Amino acid sequence: MATPTLTTANALTFRQAKRLQESLLAGLEKRLLVWMAERTPAWINSDHLTALGFAAQLLTGFSYALARSHPCWLIGASGFLVLNWLGDSLDGTLARVRRQQRPRYGFYVDHVLDSIGAVALLGGLALSGYISPILAAGLLILFLLLSIQSYLGAYTLNEFRMSFWCFGPTELRFLLVMGNLALLRRPFVFHGHFRLFQLGGAIGIVGMAAMLLFFTARNTIRLYKEERLR
């Protein structure tokens, strides 16, 4: 998020956590985002990009819901996912390139909108007919729990984890876009025994649950050692 330099006492004492981004596409994505930020017109600011990313995520969920009656809406969902990546990823980079960071405002607004957008996206998927509502709810719960994991880590460890193992938001968007295109050709896999997104959702739940357990255990052990009772 962007705008002028912080001046209040609270802002000056705000502790920015170290950003941990270790996903597969992180290096390439960072170079691309900086290149784009340096060429973004002056009249576009980070708030515009944040609004674009949020609106696009809402429209992704809406497109999934409409895809129940017409699969062509999956193409719309893919396009909105790309716009969501653009707005959600470029807003912070633009602020840093222009030296217009607002750490507290940006952290709060970005992540509360991400949470609302995740509800809209997975709610749309639940209505699409391509995945069961129970699986969609499970994915949403685990996404929110992993988000809480990141926020607590930022407060207690001064480390804000933007990816878990090799996966972050960009990789998840990429998988969704590839899944959308695959659904247009083959909504069922393994000789028609499983719905593609149903299988993908089940794998996602197992993977996200494993991430949650691993990082919860690791951070708990680390904090226990750092604050061991004498």
C-alpha positions as CSV (number, residue, x, y, z in Angstrom):
1,M,0.0,0.0,0.0
2,A,1.2,3.5,-0.6
3,T,1.1,7.1,0.3
4,P,3.3,9.7,2.0
5,T,5.8,9.1,4.8
6,L,4.7,8.1,8.2
7,T,4.7,10.9,10.8
8,T,2.8,9.8,13.9
9,A,4.5,8.4,16.9
10,N,2.7,5.1,16.7
11,A,3.7,4.7,13.1
12,L,7.3,5.5,13.9
13,T,7.5,2.8,16.6
14,F,5.7,0.1,14.4
15,R,7.9,-2.9,14.0
16,Q,7.9,-4.3,10.5
17,A,8.4,-8.0,10.4
18,K,10.9,-9.7,8.1
19,R,9.1,-10.9,5.0
20,L,9.8,-14.6,4.2
21,Q,9.0,-15.4,0.6
22,E,10.4,-18.8,-0.5
23,S,7.9,-20.0,-3.1
24,L,8.9,-21.5,-6.5
25,L,8.1,-18.4,-8.5
26,A,9.3,-15.8,-6.0
27,G,12.5,-14.8,-7.7
28,L,11.0,-14.4,-11.2
29,E,7.9,-12.7,-9.8
30,K,9.9,-10.1,-7.8
31,R,11.9,-9.1,-10.8
32,L,8.7,-8.8,-12.9
33,L,6.9,-6.8,-10.3
34,V,9.7,-4.3,-9.9
35,W,9.9,-3.9,-13.7
36,M,6.2,-3.2,-13.8
37,A,6.2,-0.9,-10.8
38,E,9.0,1.3,-12.4
39,R,6.8,1.7,-15.5
40,T,3.4,2.2,-13.8
41,P,1.9,5.6,-14.6
42,A,2.1,8.2,-11.8
43,W,-1.7,8.6,-11.6
44,I,-2.0,4.9,-10.5
45,N,-1.2,4.4,-6.8
46,S,-1.1,1.4,-4.5
47,D,-4.7,1.9,-3.3
48,H,-5.9,1.6,-6.9
49,L,-4.1,-1.7,-7.2
50,T,-5.4,-3.0,-3.9
51,A,-9.0,-2.2,-5.0
52,L,-8.4,-3.9,-8.3
53,G,-7.1,-7.1,-6.7
54,F,-10.0,-7.2,-4.2
55,A,-12.6,-6.6,-6.9
56,A,-11.0,-9.2,-9.1
57,Q,-11.1,-11.8,-6.3
58,L,-14.8,-11.1,-5.7
59,L,-15.5,-11.5,-9.4
60,T,-13.5,-14.7,-9.5
61,G,-15.9,-16.2,-6.9
62,F,-18.9,-14.8,-8.9
63,S,-17.6,-16.4,-12.1
64,Y,-17.2,-19.8,-10.4
65,A,-20.8,-19.6,-9.2
66,L,-22.0,-18.8,-12.7
67,A,-19.9,-21.6,-14.1
68,R,-22.4,-24.1,-12.7
69,S,-24.8,-23.1,-15.5
70,H,-22.2,-22.4,-18.2
71,P,-18.5,-23.7,-18.1
72,C,-17.3,-20.7,-20.2
73,W,-17.4,-18.7,-17.0
74,L,-14.3,-20.7,-16.0
75,I,-12.4,-18.5,-18.6
76,G,-13.7,-15.4,-16.8
77,A,-12.6,-16.8,-13.5
78,S,-9.1,-17.4,-14.9
79,G,-8.9,-13.8,-16.2
80,F,-10.0,-12.4,-12.9
81,L,-7.4,-14.5,-11.1
82,V,-4.7,-12.8,-13.3
83,L,-6.1,-9.4,-12.4
84,N,-6.2,-10.4,-8.7
85,W,-2.5,-11.3,-8.9
86,L,-1.7,-8.0,-10.6
87,G,-3.4,-5.9,-8.0
88,D,-2.6,-7.9,-4.9
89,S,1.1,-8.4,-5.8
90,L,1.9,-5.1,-7.4
91,D,0.5,-2.7,-4.8
92,G,3.2,-3.4,-2.2
93,T,6.0,-3.4,-4.7
94,L,4.8,-0.1,-6.1
95,A,4.8,1.5,-2.7
96,R,8.4,0.2,-2.0
97,V,9.7,1.4,-5.4
98,R,8.2,4.8,-4.8
99,R,9.3,4.8,-1.2
100,Q,5.7,5.5,-0.1
101,Q,5.1,2.6,2.3
102,R,2.4,2.7,5.0
103,P,3.3,-0.4,7.0
104,R,0.4,-0.5,9.4
105,Y,-2.3,0.6,7.0
106,G,-0.9,-1.7,4.2
107,F,-0.6,-4.7,6.5
108,Y,-4.1,-4.4,7.9
109,V,-6.0,-3.5,4.7
110,D,-4.2,-6.1,2.5
111,H,-4.8,-9.0,4.8
112,V,-8.4,-8.2,5.9
113,L,-9.3,-7.9,2.2
114,D,-7.5,-11.1,1.4
115,S,-9.6,-12.9,4.0
116,I,-12.8,-11.5,2.7
117,G,-11.8,-12.3,-0.9
118,A,-10.9,-15.9,0.1
119,V,-14.5,-16.3,1.5
120,A,-15.9,-15.0,-1.8
121,L,-13.7,-17.1,-4.0
122,L,-14.2,-20.4,-2.2
123,G,-17.9,-19.6,-1.7
124,G,-18.2,-19.3,-5.4
125,L,-16.3,-22.6,-5.9
126,A,-18.7,-24.3,-3.4
127,L,-21.6,-23.1,-5.6
128,S,-20.0,-24.1,-8.9
129,G,-20.8,-27.8,-8.7
130,Y,-17.1,-28.7,-9.5
131,I,-16.3,-29.2,-5.8
132,S,-18.4,-30.2,-2.8
133,P,-19.3,-27.4,-0.3
134,I,-17.7,-29.4,2.5
135,L,-14.3,-29.6,0.7
136,A,-14.6,-25.9,-0.2
137,A,-15.3,-25.0,3.5
138,G,-12.3,-27.2,4.5
139,L,-10.0,-25.3,2.2
140,L,-11.3,-22.0,3.4
141,I,-10.8,-23.0,7.1
142,L,-7.2,-24.1,6.4
143,F,-6.4,-21.0,4.4
144,L,-7.6,-18.8,7.3
145,L,-5.7,-20.9,9.8
146,L,-2.5,-20.6,7.8
147,S,-3.1,-16.8,7.5
148,I,-3.5,-16.7,11.3
149,Q,-0.2,-18.6,11.5
150,S,1.5,-15.9,9.4
151,Y,0.1,-13.0,11.5
152,L,1.0,-14.6,14.8
153,G,4.5,-15.3,13.5
154,A,4.8,-11.6,12.5
155,Y,4.0,-10.5,16.0
156,T,5.9,-13.1,18.1
157,L,8.8,-14.0,15.8
158,N,9.1,-10.7,13.8
159,E,8.8,-12.9,10.6
160,F,5.9,-12.6,8.2
161,R,5.7,-15.8,6.2
162,M,4.3,-15.2,2.8
163,S,4.7,-18.8,1.6
164,F,4.7,-22.3,3.1
165,W,7.3,-24.6,1.8
166,C,7.3,-24.0,-2.0
167,F,3.8,-22.6,-2.3
168,G,2.5,-19.1,-2.0
169,P,-0.5,-17.2,-3.3
170,T,1.0,-16.9,-6.8
171,E,1.5,-20.7,-7.1
172,L,-2.0,-21.3,-5.9
173,R,-3.5,-18.9,-8.5
174,F,-1.4,-20.6,-11.2
175,L,-2.8,-24.0,-10.2
176,L,-6.4,-22.7,-10.2
177,V,-6.0,-21.2,-13.7
178,M,-4.5,-24.4,-15.0
179,G,-7.3,-26.3,-13.3
180,N,-9.9,-24.0,-14.9
181,L,-8.6,-24.7,-18.3
182,A,-8.4,-28.4,-17.7
183,L,-12.0,-28.4,-16.5
184,L,-13.1,-27.1,-19.9
185,R,-11.8,-30.3,-21.5
186,R,-12.1,-32.9,-18.8
187,P,-14.1,-32.3,-15.6
188,F,-13.6,-35.9,-14.5
189,V,-10.4,-37.9,-14.1
190,F,-9.4,-41.5,-13.6
191,H,-11.9,-42.9,-16.1
192,G,-14.7,-40.6,-14.8
193,H,-14.4,-41.8,-11.1
194,F,-13.4,-38.4,-9.6
195,R,-14.2,-34.8,-10.3
196,L,-11.0,-32.9,-11.1
197,F,-11.5,-30.2,-8.6
198,Q,-12.8,-32.6,-6.0
199,L,-9.5,-34.5,-6.2
200,G,-7.5,-31.3,-6.3
201,G,-9.4,-30.0,-3.2
202,A,-8.7,-33.2,-1.3
203,I,-5.0,-33.0,-2.1
204,G,-5.0,-29.3,-1.1
205,I,-6.6,-30.1,2.3
206,V,-4.0,-32.7,3.0
207,G,-1.1,-30.5,2.0
208,M,-2.4,-27.4,3.9
209,A,-3.1,-29.4,7.0
210,A,0.5,-30.8,6.9
211,M,1.8,-27.2,6.5
212,L,-0.3,-26.0,9.4
213,L,0.9,-28.8,11.7
214,F,4.5,-28.5,10.7
215,F,4.8,-24.7,11.2
216,T,2.7,-24.7,14.3
217,A,5.0,-27.3,15.9
218,R,8.2,-25.6,14.7
219,N,7.2,-22.2,15.9
220,T,6.0,-23.6,19.3
221,I,9.3,-25.4,19.9
222,R,11.3,-22.3,18.8
223,L,9.3,-20.0,21.2
224,Y,9.5,-22.5,24.0
225,K,13.3,-22.6,23.7
226,E,13.6,-18.8,23.4
227,E,11.5,-18.3,26.5
228,R,12.4,-21.4,28.6
229,L,11.7,-21.1,32.3
230,R,14.8,-21.1,34.4
